[in-house]
Amino acid sequence: MSVETTFSVPYTALEAWITRKYWNWPQLLLLVAILLLLLPLVAGYLEGLFSKPLEFWRATLLAPVIIIYILTVQPLFRRFRSEAIAALRYLTALDPKAFDHQVAAGMPKPQREWLAFALGALLCIGLLQPWRGAIDLVWMRTYRILATALMGGLTGSVIYVTLSGTRLLTQLHAQPLRIDVFNPVPLEPIARRSLFLALIFLGGTSLGLILVPDQGTRGLIATSTIIAIAIAIFFLGTYNTHRVMAGAKQRELATIRHNLAAVYTSVQTCIANQQLEDLSSLNTLTNLWINYEKRVKEAPEWPFNGTMVRQLLFSMLIPLFIVTTQRVLVETIMRAISSK
């Protein structure tokens, strides 16, 4: 199924701005990456900071790296969102125009997106306090504050747009859908979107763990909590699809059992009337319905496959590996220092 559809895919405010300015994502990403990575080097040169320890630069580079990461994955956000909506459009019994109208009504609101951007920026500045460690460094302090604000703003925008897209998909799942209980493949794009969101969350966490100094037991607890959130993102994102698939399966089973009951009634009637010659065909029909019932019971109720689950499990191990490795390295260095 082609990703391109006749309806308008929801745009973020950033996507709309780039479209109006005739930019493309690679151009924007290259420009932002150069600016974000060059500016701290210039500030470091002006204020003589190249002698600062590694931890100072790791903390300084956290915001630009996360910003570049968010911008890098933006086209994938749009792609997986488009594929999920296109999957439901293919399966819906709604009139195409009515479906397109519902999608258009569920597009993110620019005013709310900018509000999410502002709240994210303020919250991120308040939590991270980027001026710490650079109180007397005017250029570096200014850079850290602006970069942290941009990082928080983009994060807030992404969260709002993601929640808006999830709300839209929930509304679309409420429409009548043509579900084949034996073929979950048309619904897999919805699971791929949920998997992508979980992987992006884990990827951002892994970058943060690399750039933020080791936090010991607190870091391990926080990482475990984040992994639990990623799992919840994956399964909650596919729950509506699961509900629709399970409902279609139960309706099919109800039809089968109704027909089986009718066949059993016919068998009892034949036995009562001693019409034994008709029992052979009824027995064949009964076996057909029983085998069909068995196949329906074995039909999947979730839109994801084993490959998606393995990808999620492998990605969960990456932040755990990073935080554990950092802790082991720190303990090894401390033992080496104390033994001298």
C-alpha positions in Angstrom: 0.0 0.0 0.0 1.4 3.4 -1.0 2.2 5.9 1.7 0.9 8.6 -0.5 -2.8 9.3 0.1 -5.3 11.8 -1.1 -5.8 13.3 2.4 -3.5 15.8 4.0 -1.1 14.3 6.5 -0.9 16.3 9.7 2.0 18.8 9.6 3.9 20.0 12.5 4.6 23.8 12.7 8.2 23.1 11.8 7.2 21.0 8.8 4.9 23.7 7.6 7.5 26.4 8.0 10.1 24.4 6.0 7.5 23.7 3.3 6.8 27.5 2.9 10.5 28.3 2.9 11.3 25.7 0.3 13.7 24.0 2.6 14.1 20.2 3.0 15.1 18.2 6.0 18.7 17.4 5.0 19.4 21.1 4.4 17.9 22.1 7.7 19.6 19.4 9.6 23.0 20.3 8.2 22.6 24.0 9.0 21.4 23.3 12.5 24.1 20.8 13.2 26.8 23.2 12.0 25.5 26.0 14.1 24.8 24.0 17.3 28.2 22.3 17.2 30.2 25.3 16.1 28.8 27.8 18.5 30.1 26.1 21.7 33.5 25.7 20.2 33.6 29.5 19.4 32.3 30.2 23.0 35.0 27.9 24.4 37.7 29.6 22.4 36.6 33.1 23.4 36.5 32.1 27.1 39.4 29.7 27.2 37.4 26.6 28.1 39.3 24.0 26.1 41.1 23.0 29.3 37.7 22.2 31.0 37.2 18.5 32.0 35.3 16.1 29.8 32.2 16.2 32.0 31.8 19.9 31.3 31.8 19.4 27.5 29.5 16.3 27.8 26.9 18.3 29.7 27.3 21.2 27.2 26.8 18.9 24.2 23.7 17.3 25.6 21.2 19.9 24.2 22.7 20.2 20.7 23.0 16.4 20.3 19.3 15.8 21.4 18.2 18.7 19.0 20.0 17.1 16.1 18.5 13.7 17.0 15.0 15.1 17.1 15.4 16.8 13.8 17.0 13.7 12.2 14.0 11.5 13.1 11.3 14.0 12.1 10.8 12.6 8.6 10.4 9.2 10.1 7.7 10.6 12.4 5.8 11.8 9.4 6.3 8.6 7.5 5.1 6.2 10.2 2.2 8.5 11.0 1.2 8.5 7.3 1.5 4.8 7.0 -0.7 4.2 10.0 -3.4 6.6 8.8 -3.2 5.1 5.3 -3.7 1.6 6.7 -6.9 2.6 8.4 -8.1 4.4 5.3 -7.6 1.2 3.3 -9.7 -0.8 5.8 -12.4 1.7 6.7 -16.0 1.4 5.5 -16.3 5.2 5.6 -16.7 7.3 2.5 -13.2 8.5 1.5 -14.3 12.2 1.8 -15.7 11.6 5.3 -12.5 9.9 6.3 -10.4 12.7 4.9 -12.5 15.2 6.7 -12.0 13.4 10.0 -8.3 13.3 9.5 -8.2 17.0 8.7 -10.2 17.7 11.9 -7.6 15.7 13.9 -4.6 17.6 12.7 -2.4 19.2 15.4 -3.4 22.8 16.2 -0.5 25.2 15.6 -1.4 27.4 18.6 -1.3 24.4 20.9 1.9 23.1 19.4 3.6 26.5 20.1 2.2 26.4 23.6 3.7 22.9 24.1 7.0 24.3 22.7 7.0 27.1 25.2 6.0 24.9 28.2 8.7 22.3 27.2 11.3 25.0 27.0 10.5 26.5 30.4 10.3 23.1 32.0 13.6 21.9 30.6 15.4 25.1 31.6 13.9 24.8 35.1 14.9 21.1 35.5 18.4 21.2 34.0 19.5 24.7 35.1 21.9 25.0 32.2 23.7 27.9 33.8 25.3 25.6 36.4 29.0 25.2 35.8 29.1 28.3 33.6 28.1 31.1 36.0 31.0 33.4 35.1 31.1 32.4 31.4 28.8 34.8 29.5 29.0 33.3 26.1 28.8 29.6 27.2 26.0 30.3 29.7 24.0 32.1 27.0 24.6 29.2 24.6 23.6 26.6 27.2 20.4 28.4 28.1 19.3 28.9 24.5 20.2 25.4 23.4 18.4 23.9 26.4 15.3 26.0 25.7 15.3 24.8 22.1 15.8 21.2 23.1 12.9 21.4 25.6 10.7 23.2 23.1 11.2 20.6 20.4 10.6 17.8 22.9 7.4 19.5 24.0 6.3 19.9 20.4 7.1 16.3 19.6 5.1 15.1 22.6 2.1 17.2 21.7 2.1 16.1 18.0 2.5 12.5 19.0 -0.4 12.6 21.4 -2.5 14.4 18.8 -1.7 11.7 16.3 -2.5 9.0 18.8 -5.8 10.7 19.5 -6.6 10.8 15.8 -5.8 7.1 15.4 -8.1 6.3 18.3 -10.9 8.2 16.6 -10.3 6.4 13.3 -10.3 3.0 15.1 -13.8 3.8 16.3 -15.1 3.8 12.7 -16.3 0.6 11.0 -13.3 -1.4 9.7 -13.1 -4.4 7.4 -10.9 -6.7 9.4 -9.6 -10.1 8.2 -9.1 -12.1 11.3 -6.5 -14.3 9.5 -4.5 -11.4 8.0 -3.1 -8.8 10.5 -0.6 -7.5 7.9 -2.7 -4.5 6.8 -2.7 -3.3 10.5 1.0 -3.7 11.0 1.8 -0.1 10.1 0.0 0.9 13.3 2.3 -1.4 15.3 5.3 -0.1 13.4 4.4 3.4 14.5 4.2 2.4 18.1 7.5 0.5 17.9 9.1 3.6 16.3 7.9 5.8 19.1 9.2 3.4 21.7 12.6 3.1 19.9 12.9 6.9 19.5 12.3 7.2 23.3 14.9 4.6 24.1 17.3 6.2 21.6 17.0 9.6 23.1 17.5 8.1 26.6 20.7 6.3 25.4 22.1 9.5 24.1 21.4 11.3 27.3 23.1 8.5 29.3 26.2 8.9 27.2 26.4 12.6 27.6 25.2 12.9 31.2 27.7 11.9 33.9 27.1 8.6 35.6 24.4 8.8 38.3 25.0 5.5 40.0 22.0 3.7 41.4 19.7 6.6 40.6 20.7 6.3 37.0 19.9 2.6 37.0 16.5 3.2 38.6 15.7 6.1 36.2 16.8 4.0 33.2 14.6 1.0 34.3 11.6 3.4 34.7 12.2 4.8 31.2 12.3 1.3 29.7 9.0 0.5 31.4 7.6 3.7 29.9 8.8 2.6 26.4 7.1 -0.7 26.8 3.9 1.0 27.8 4.2 3.3 24.7 4.5 0.3 22.5 1.5 -1.7 23.9 -0.8 1.3 24.5 -0.2 2.5 21.0 -1.4 -0.9 19.6 -4.2 -1.4 22.2 -7.0 0.1 20.0 -5.9 -2.1 17.1 -5.9 -5.1 19.5 -9.4 -4.2 20.7 -10.7 -4.0 17.1 -9.0 -7.3 16.1 -10.2 -9.1 19.2 -13.8 -7.8 18.5 -13.7 -9.0 14.9 -12.5 -12.4 16.2 -15.2 -12.7 18.8 -17.9 -11.8 16.2 -16.5 -14.4 13.9 -16.6 -17.0 16.7 -20.1 -16.0 17.6 -21.2 -16.7 14.0 -19.4 -20.0 14.0 -21.0 -21.1 17.2 -24.4 -20.0 16.0 -24.0 -22.2 12.9 -22.6 -25.1 15.0 -25.7 -24.9 17.2 -27.9 -25.0 14.1 -26.0 -28.1 12.8 -26.3 -29.9 16.2 -30.1 -29.1 16.1 -30.3 -30.7 12.7 -28.4 -33.7 13.9 -30.8 -34.2 16.8 -33.7 -33.8 14.4 -32.3 -36.4 12.0 -31.7 -38.9 14.9 -35.2 -38.3 16.3 -36.7 -38.9 12.8 -34.2 -41.8 12.1 -33.0 -40.0 9.0 -29.5 -41.6 9.4 -28.6 -41.1 5.7 -28.4 -37.3 6.3 -26.0 -37.7 9.3 -22.9 -38.2 7.0 -23.2 -34.8 5.4 -24.1 -33.1 8.7 -21.0 -34.7 10.3 -18.8 -33.3 7.5 -20.4 -29.9 8.0 -19.8 -30.1 11.7 -16.1 -30.9 11.2 -15.8 -28.0 8.9 -17.2 -25.6 11.4 -15.1 -27.1 14.2 -11.9 -26.7 12.2 -12.8 -23.2 11.2 -13.5 -22.4 14.9 -10.0 -23.7 15.8 -8.4 -21.6 13.1 -10.2 -18.5 14.3 -9.2 -19.1 17.9 -5.6 -19.3 16.8 -5.8 -16.1 14.8 -3.7 -13.2 16.2 -5.2 -10.4 18.3 -2.3 -8.0 18.2 -1.0 -6.2 15.1 2.7 -6.8 15.8 4.9 -9.7 14.8 7.8 -11.5 16.4 10.4 -9.3 14.6 8.9 -6.1 16.1 9.0 -7.6 19.6 12.6 -8.7 19.2 13.6 -5.2 18.0 11.9 -3.7 21.1 13.7 -6.2 23.5 17.1 -5.5 21.9 16.6 -1.8 22.1 15.7 -2.0 25.8 19.1 -3.6 26.5 21.0 -0.6 25.0 20.4 2.0 27.8 20.9 -0.7 30.4 24.2 -1.6 28.9 25.3 2.0 28.7 24.4 2.8 32.4 25.9 -0.5 33.6 29.1 0.0 31.6 29.5 3.6 32.8 29.1 2.4 36.4 31.6 -0.3 36.0 34.1 2.0 34.4 33.7 4.6 37.2 34.2 1.9 39.9 37.3 0.6 38.1 38.8 4.1 37.8 38.1 4.8 41.5 39.7 1.5 42.6 42.7 2.2 40.5 43.1 5.7 42.0 42.6 4.5 45.6 45.2 1.7 45.1 48.0 4.2 44.3 
